């Protein structure tokens, strides 16, 4: 089970219920965190990371930019993102220093 947090903005966070998020072939899905949130500029962009198989991460953080985001809307957004993660790996960004690939969905 993986916990998911959605950020309405950098100052306001709220928790969503734990979702059974399947492990991917490339490892667990991990999210943007810390200063990486500042790199998301376009409205409604969502960034997630695929961790390497050696990553021991049980938290997914999803950042939603420029959106009035209530709990119900966020839950549906997370479910849609989950489906996209399963069906489409999207556009890969350069690896970060840990070698994790950034996957961007629009």
N, C-alpha and C positions, 0 to 999 in steps of 0.2 A: 504494500500500500504506500502511496506517495501523497504527501501533503501538498496542497496548492495554495499559494497566496497570490492575490491579484492586487495590483497597486493602482489606485485611482489617480494618484500623483505621488510625488516624492515625499509628501508630508502625511499622506493619509493611506493607511493600509487596513485591509479587513480580511478575515479568514473565510475560506470556503471549506465545506466538509471534505474529509479525506476521500479520495477517489482511487479506485483500483486501477492504476496506470500500468499497462504492460511493459515489461522490459523489452527494449529494442535489440536487434542484432548488434548494433554498434554500442550498446550500453544503455544506461539510464538517461532519460531526458532531464537536463538541468536547465535552470533559467538564468536570465540576466540578474545580476545582483551588484550591490555596491555602486561604484562610480560608473559601471557599465550602463546604468539606466540613463545617464546623461547623453549617451551616444544615440539614443532613439529620438528622432526629431519629427518624423512625419506623423500626422494624426493617425491614430488607430493601428500603427505598426505594432506588431508583436514579435518579440525575439525569444527564441528558446535555444538551448544548447543540447547537443548530444554529447554525453560524457563518454570517455573511453571505458572499456570493459573493466578496468582496474578501479574506476571511480566507485566509492562507497557513499552514494548520495541518495537521500530519501526525500529530498525536498525539491519541488519545482516552483520556481517563481516566474510569474507571467506579468509583464509590464504593459499596461494599456495607456496610450498617450492621447491626450486631447479628447477624452470621452467622459461624459457624465455616466458613471458606472455604478449602478446599484447591484445588490447581491444577486437578484434573479437574472438580470442581464449578464452579469459576469459568469454565473453558472452556465448559462447557455453558450456564452462565448468560449468558456473552457471546454465544454463538450465538443463544440465545433472544431476547436483547435486540436483536441484529441483525435478526432476523425481525420483531420488533415495530416497529423503526425503519422497516423497509421497508413494513409493512402499516398502521401506525397511528401518527399523530403525537402521540397522547395529549393530556394536559392541559397547556395552555400557561400558563406563569407570566409575570409582568411582565418586560419587557426589562431587562437590566442596562445599565450605563453605556455599554457598547460596542454596544448594540442587539441583542445575541444573545438569542434566545428560549430559555427554559428549557423542556424537555419532560420531564415526569415520568411514569414507568411504575411501576405497583404490581404 
